[in-house]
Amino acid sequence: MFPERLRALRRGQKMTLAELADALNAQPDADLTTRKNTPAQIGNWERNLRTPSYLEVRKLAEFFNVTTDYLSGRAEQEEYDLGRIFLSGKPLTFNGEQLSSEDRYELFQLMNGYLHGRQQRSTPDAFGQEELDLHFDN
């Protein structure tokens, strides 16, 4: 399960093996492991030829914002905590535009205010309500 999930996460980010190796080597706790990550090493993990150490799995989980249980196949990743994502410090983009730390904080505050304020809002009626069209044309 680990090789398939790792490959899916990497491809989902549209990353090459080299890009993932560079990203892992740039992580703040990258010095906890004795060797630098290489594209060949990650390729061996994805082909199930080698097994990463616990520290390597932890680095991957932190980079992809998933749990080690998800990577190992012990759990499904069914939900994401947006609060953790916004406050994680990882680079975030929206429609291809990089969000600054101020943007991230403002969006977090907006979402937090919306969720906490919804109990005081009356039930929406059909008047004055617009439907959000989430269809994206590429």
Accessible surface in RSA format (square Angstrom, percent):
REM  Atomic radii and reference values for relative SASA: ProtOr
REM  Chains: A
REM  Algorithm: Lee & Richards
REM  Probe-radius: 1.40
REM  Slices: 20
REM RES _ NUM      All-atoms   Total-Side   Main-Chain    Non-polar    All polar
REM                ABS   REL    ABS   REL    ABS   REL    ABS   REL    ABS   REL
RES MET A   1   120.03  62.2  82.82  54.8  37.21  88.6  74.68  63.5  45.35  60.1
RES PHE A   2    29.69  14.9  28.07  17.4   1.62   4.2  28.07  17.0   1.62   4.6
RES PRO A   3    12.00   8.7  12.00  10.9   0.00   0.0  12.00   9.9   0.00   0.0
RES GLU A   4    97.03  55.7  92.83  70.2   4.19  10.0  51.11  98.9  45.92  37.5
RES ARG A   5    21.75   9.1  20.47  10.4   1.28   3.1   7.90  10.8  13.86   8.4
RES LEU A   6     0.00   0.0   0.00   0.0   0.00   0.0   0.00   0.0   0.00   0.0
RES ARG A   7    62.38  26.2  62.38  31.8   0.00   0.0  12.07  16.5  50.31  30.5
RES ALA A   8    63.85  58.7  48.38  74.7  15.46  35.2  56.23  79.2   7.62  20.2
RES LEU A   9    30.68  17.1  26.62  19.0   4.06  10.2  29.69  20.9   0.99   2.7
RES ARG A  10    21.97   9.2  21.97  11.2   0.00   0.0   0.00   0.0  21.97  13.3
RES ARG A  11   150.40  63.1 137.40  70.0  13.00  30.9  49.32  67.4 101.08  61.3
RES GLY A  12    58.01  71.5   0.00   N/A  58.01  71.5  34.94  95.9  23.07  51.7
RES GLN A  13   114.40  64.0  92.45  67.6  21.95  52.3   8.70  18.5 105.70  80.2
RES LYS A  14   182.98  89.3 152.71  93.7  30.27  72.1 113.46 102.1  69.51  74.0
RES MET A  15    32.94  17.1  25.90  17.1   7.04  16.8  25.35  21.6   7.59  10.1
RES THR A  16    75.10  53.4  71.47  72.5   3.63   8.7  72.56  97.5   2.54   3.8
RES LEU A  17    48.93  27.3  45.73  32.7   3.20   8.1  45.73  32.1   3.20   8.6
RES ALA A  18    47.51  43.7  45.67  70.5   1.85   4.2  45.94  64.7   1.58   4.2
RES GLU A  19    86.65  49.8  82.06  62.1   4.59  10.9  35.18  68.1  51.47  42.0
RES LEU A  20     0.00   0.0   0.00   0.0   0.00   0.0   0.00   0.0   0.00   0.0
RES ALA A  21     1.73   1.6   1.73   2.7   0.00   0.0   1.73   2.4   0.00   0.0
RES ASP A  22    97.29  68.2  91.21  90.8   6.09  14.4  28.43  66.9  68.87  68.7
RES ALA A  23    25.56  23.5  13.57  20.9  11.98  27.3  22.01  31.0   3.55   9.4
RES LEU A  24     0.04   0.0   0.04   0.0   0.00   0.0   0.04   0.0   0.00   0.0
RES ASN A  25    33.15  22.9  22.38  21.6  10.78  25.9  10.88  26.2  22.27  21.5
RES ALA A  26    83.76  77.0  49.09  75.8  34.67  78.9  59.79  84.2  23.97  63.5
RES GLN A  27    26.02  14.6  17.84  13.0   8.19  19.5  11.03  23.5  14.99  11.4
RES PRO A  28   135.66  98.9  99.97  91.1  35.69 129.7 113.00  93.3  22.66 140.8
RES ASP A  29    28.46  19.9  25.52  25.4   2.95   7.0  23.89  56.2   4.57   4.6
RES ALA A  30    15.18  14.0   8.39  12.9   6.78  15.4   8.53  12.0   6.65  17.6
RES ASP A  31   124.92  87.5  91.75  91.3  33.16  78.4  48.61 114.4  76.31  76.1
RES LEU A  32    95.51  53.2  73.71  52.7  21.80  54.8  77.18  54.2  18.32  49.3
RES THR A  33    20.07  14.3   7.41   7.5  12.66  30.2  10.71  14.4   9.36  14.1
RES THR A  34   142.54 101.4 101.94 103.3  40.60  96.8  86.61 116.3  55.93  84.5
RES ARG A  35   169.25  71.1 158.25  80.7  11.00  26.2  68.13  93.1 101.12  61.3
RES LYS A  36   143.11  69.8 131.47  80.7  11.64  27.7  94.65  85.2  48.46  51.6
RES ASN A  37     5.13   3.5   0.13   0.1   5.00  12.0   0.00   0.0   5.13   5.0
RES THR A  38    61.23  43.5  60.87  61.7   0.36   0.8  54.99  73.9   6.24   9.4
RES PRO A  39    54.87  40.0  54.66  49.8   0.21   0.8  54.87  45.3   0.00   0.0
RES ALA A  40    69.48  63.9  58.81  90.8  10.67  24.3  67.81  95.5   1.67   4.4
RES GLN A  41    30.16  16.9  25.02  18.3   5.14  12.2  18.83  40.1  11.33   8.6
RES ILE A  42     0.00   0.0   0.00   0.0   0.00   0.0   0.00   0.0   0.00   0.0
RES GLY A  43     1.22   1.5   0.00   N/A   1.22   1.5   1.22   3.3   0.00   0.0
RES ASN A  44    36.16  24.9  36.16  34.9   0.00   0.0   0.33   0.8  35.83  34.6
RES TRP A  45     6.55   2.6   6.08   2.9   0.47   1.1   1.14   0.6   5.41   8.8
RES GLU A  46     7.78   4.5   7.08   5.4   0.70   1.7   1.29   2.5   6.49   5.3
RES ARG A  47   136.28  57.2 114.45  58.3  21.83  52.0  64.25  87.8  72.03  43.7
RES ASN A  48   106.90  73.7  85.88  83.0  21.03  50.6  13.09  31.5  93.81  90.7
RES LEU A  49   118.78  66.1  89.47  64.0  29.31  73.7  93.08  65.4  25.69  69.1
RES ARG A  50   161.75  67.9 152.97  78.0   8.78  20.9  41.46  56.7 120.29  72.9
RES THR A  51   123.33  87.7  93.89  95.2  29.44  70.2  64.56  86.7  58.77  88.8
RES PRO A  52    14.64  10.7   3.18   2.9  11.46  41.6   5.73   4.7   8.91  55.4
RES SER A  53    61.31  51.8  45.21  60.3  16.10  37.1  53.45 113.8   7.86  11.0
RES TYR A  54   146.40  68.4 133.79  76.1  12.61  32.8 105.43  79.2  40.97  50.5
RES LEU A  55    62.06  34.6  61.12  43.7   0.94   2.4  61.12  42.9   0.94   2.5
RES GLU A  56    12.80   7.3  12.76   9.7   0.04   0.1   5.44  10.5   7.36   6.0
RES VAL A  57    22.74  15.0  22.74  20.6   0.00   0.0  22.74  19.8   0.00   0.0
RES ARG A  58    69.09  29.0  69.09  35.2   0.00   0.0  21.98  30.0  47.11  28.6
RES LYS A  59     4.82   2.4   4.82   3.0   0.00   0.0   3.82   3.4   1.00   1.1
RES LEU A  60     0.00   0.0   0.00   0.0   0.00   0.0   0.00   0.0   0.00   0.0
RES ALA A  61     4.70   4.3   4.58   7.1   0.11   0.3   4.58   6.5   0.11   0.3
RES GLU A  62    76.86  44.1  70.47  53.3   6.39  15.2  39.66  76.7  37.19  30.4
RES PHE A  63    51.79  25.9  42.23  26.2   9.57  24.9  42.65  25.9   9.15  26.2
RES PHE A  64    18.91   9.5   2.09   1.3  16.82  43.8   6.16   3.7  12.75  36.5
RES ASN A  65    42.26  29.1  34.81  33.6   7.45  17.9  15.41  37.1  26.85  26.0
RES VAL A  66    14.93   9.8   0.92   0.8  14.01  33.8   4.43   3.9  10.49  28.5
RES THR A  67    73.36  52.2  68.36  69.3   5.00  11.9  70.81  95.1   2.55   3.9
RES THR A  68    44.41  31.6  40.55  41.1   3.86   9.2  15.95  21.4  28.46  43.0
RES ASP A  69    58.99  41.3  58.66  58.4   0.33   0.8   4.65  10.9  54.34  54.2
RES TYR A  70    34.74  16.2  34.74  19.8   0.00   0.0   4.98   3.7  29.76  36.7
RES LEU A  71     0.00   0.0   0.00   0.0   0.00   0.0   0.00   0.0   0.00   0.0
RES SER A  72    55.49  46.9  36.31  48.5  19.19  44.2  35.90  76.4  19.59  27.4
RES GLY A  73    27.46  33.9   0.00   N/A  27.46  33.9   2.57   7.1  24.89  55.7
RES ARG A  74   192.10  80.7 153.33  78.2  38.77  92.3  52.83  72.2 139.28  84.4
RES ALA A  75    40.38  37.1  31.43  48.5   8.95  20.4  40.38  56.9   0.00   0.0
RES GLU A  76   112.46  64.6  89.63  67.8  22.83  54.4  40.60  78.5  71.86  58.7
RES GLN A  77    45.73  25.6  21.77  15.9  23.96  57.0   4.88  10.4  40.84  31.0
RES GLU A  78   152.15  87.4 114.09  86.3  38.06  90.6  48.48  93.8 103.67  84.6
RES GLU A  79   143.60  82.4 131.27  99.3  12.33  29.4  48.95  94.7  94.65  77.3
RES TYR A  80   122.95  57.4  98.76  56.2  24.19  63.0  71.53  53.8  51.42  63.4
RES ASP A  81    83.09  58.2  68.45  68.1  14.64  34.6  28.12  66.2  54.97  54.8
RES LEU A  82    86.26  48.0  82.86  59.3   3.40   8.5  82.86  58.2   3.40   9.1
RES GLY A  83    19.58  24.1   0.00   N/A  19.58  24.1  14.65  40.2   4.93  11.0
RES ARG A  84   161.31  67.7 153.39  78.2   7.93  18.9  48.03  65.6 113.28  68.7
RES ILE A  85    34.67  19.7  34.42  25.6   0.25   0.6  34.67  25.0   0.00   0.0
RES PHE A  86    25.09  12.6  22.57  14.0   2.52   6.6  22.57  13.7   2.52   7.2
RES LEU A  87   109.74  61.1  79.25  56.7  30.49  76.6  83.50  58.6  26.24  70.6
RES SER A  88    50.91  43.0  12.41  16.6  38.50  88.7  22.51  47.9  28.39  39.8
RES GLY A  89    65.66  81.0   0.00   N/A  65.66  81.0  36.18  99.3  29.49  66.0
RES LYS A  90    57.02  27.8  54.55  33.5   2.47   5.9  55.54  50.0   1.49   1.6
RES PRO A  91   107.79  78.6  85.53  78.0  22.26  80.9  90.62  74.8  17.16 106.7
RES LEU A  92    34.27  19.1  32.43  23.2   1.84   4.6  34.27  24.1   0.00   0.0
RES THR A  93    86.73  61.7  59.75  60.6  26.98  64.3  29.85  40.1  56.88  86.0
RES PHE A  94   134.44  67.3 130.64  80.9   3.80   9.9 132.68  80.4   1.76   5.0
RES ASN A  95   117.11  80.8  71.08  68.7  46.03 110.8  37.59  90.5  79.52  76.9
RES GLY A  96    74.54  91.9   0.00   N/A  74.54  91.9  36.85 101.1  37.68  84.4
RES GLU A  97   124.81  71.7 120.12  90.9   4.69  11.2  40.63  78.6  84.18  68.7
RES GLN A  98   104.50  58.4  88.50  64.7  16.00  38.1  51.62 109.9  52.88  40.1
RES LEU A  99    26.37  14.7  20.83  14.9   5.54  13.9  20.83  14.6   5.54  14.9
RES SER A 100    55.54  46.9  44.93  60.0  10.61  24.4  50.15 106.8   5.39   7.5
RES SER A 101    89.51  75.6  76.77 102.5  12.74  29.4  47.38 100.9  42.13  59.0
RES GLU A 102   134.36  77.1 130.40  98.7   3.95   9.4  47.79  92.4  86.57  70.7
RES ASP A 103    58.23  40.8  55.45  55.2   2.78   6.6   8.79  20.7  49.44  49.3
RES ARG A 104    20.29   8.5  20.15  10.3   0.14   0.3   8.50  11.6  11.79   7.1
RES TYR A 105   115.32  53.8 114.26  65.0   1.06   2.8  85.23  64.0  30.09  37.1
RES GLU A 106   101.67  58.4 101.64  76.9   0.03   0.1  33.98  65.7  67.69  55.3
RES LEU A 107    61.55  34.3  61.55  44.0   0.00   0.0  61.55  43.2   0.00   0.0
RES PHE A 108    49.36  24.7  48.92  30.3   0.44   1.1  49.09  29.8   0.27   0.8
RES GLN A 109    72.24  40.4  65.39  47.8   6.85  16.3  24.38  51.9  47.86  36.3
RES LEU A 110   120.94  67.4 111.86  80.0   9.08  22.8 115.67  81.2   5.28  14.2
RES MET A 111    68.24  35.3  65.05  43.1   3.19   7.6  62.36  53.0   5.88   7.8
RES ASN A 112    57.03  39.3  53.56  51.8   3.47   8.4   4.94  11.9  52.09  50.3
RES GLY A 113    43.55  53.7   0.00   N/A  43.55  53.7  35.52  97.5   8.02  18.0
RES TYR A 114   130.36  60.9 122.12  69.5   8.24  21.4  86.85  65.3  43.51  53.6
RES LEU A 115    80.26  44.7  77.26  55.3   3.00   7.5  77.55  54.5   2.71   7.3
RES HIS A 116   122.02  66.7 115.07  80.0   6.95  17.8  85.35  88.0  36.67  42.7
RES GLY A 117    21.42  26.4   0.00   N/A  21.42  26.4  19.25  52.8   2.17   4.9
RES ARG A 118   126.63  53.2 115.74  59.0  10.90  25.9  29.43  40.2  97.20  58.9
RES GLN A 119   137.19  76.7 102.41  74.8  34.77  82.8  58.29 124.1  78.90  59.8
RES GLN A 120   161.92  90.5 125.82  92.0  36.10  86.0  52.17 111.1 109.75  83.2
RES ARG A 121   111.36  46.8  90.33  46.0  21.03  50.1  69.63  95.2  41.72  25.3
RES SER A 122    99.17  83.8  75.01 100.1  24.16  55.6  53.42 113.8  45.74  64.1
RES THR A 123   125.77  89.4 107.28 108.8  18.49  44.1  77.78 104.5  47.99  72.5
RES PRO A 124   104.00  75.8  74.87  68.2  29.14 105.9  81.79  67.5  22.21 138.1
RES ASP A 125    90.74  63.6  78.79  78.4  11.95  28.3  42.06  99.0  48.67  48.5
RES ALA A 126    90.44  83.2  57.30  88.4  33.14  75.4  67.20  94.6  23.24  61.6
RES PHE A 127   171.03  85.6 158.66  98.3  12.37  32.2 163.11  98.9   7.91  22.7
RES GLY A 128    81.33 100.3   0.00   N/A  81.33 100.3  43.82 120.2  37.51  84.0
RES GLN A 129   110.05  61.5  84.48  61.7  25.57  60.9  20.60  43.9  89.45  67.8
RES GLU A 130   169.68  97.4 137.16 103.8  32.52  77.4  55.00 106.4 114.68  93.6
RES GLU A 131   169.09  97.1 135.77 102.7  33.31  79.3  55.99 108.3 113.09  92.3
RES LEU A 132   139.67  77.8 118.29  84.6  21.39  53.8 121.87  85.6  17.81  47.9
RES ASP A 133   115.34  80.8  89.00  88.6  26.34  62.3  40.22  94.7  75.12  74.9
RES LEU A 134   118.03  65.7 102.87  73.6  15.16  38.1 104.84  73.6  13.19  35.5
RES HIS A 135   135.00  73.8 108.73  75.6  26.27  67.2  79.98  82.4  55.02  64.0
RES PHE A 136   138.59  69.3 117.16  72.6  21.43  55.8 119.23  72.3  19.35  55.4
RES ASP A 137   125.96  88.2  92.32  91.9  33.64  79.5  39.40  92.7  86.56  86.3
RES ASN A 138   193.12 133.2 112.83 109.0  80.28 193.3  67.52 162.5 125.60 121.4
END  Absolute sums over single chains surface
CHAIN  1 A    10645.1       8581.3       2063.8       5931.5       4713.7
END  Absolute sums over all chains
TOTAL         10645.1       8581.3       2063.8       5931.5       4713.7
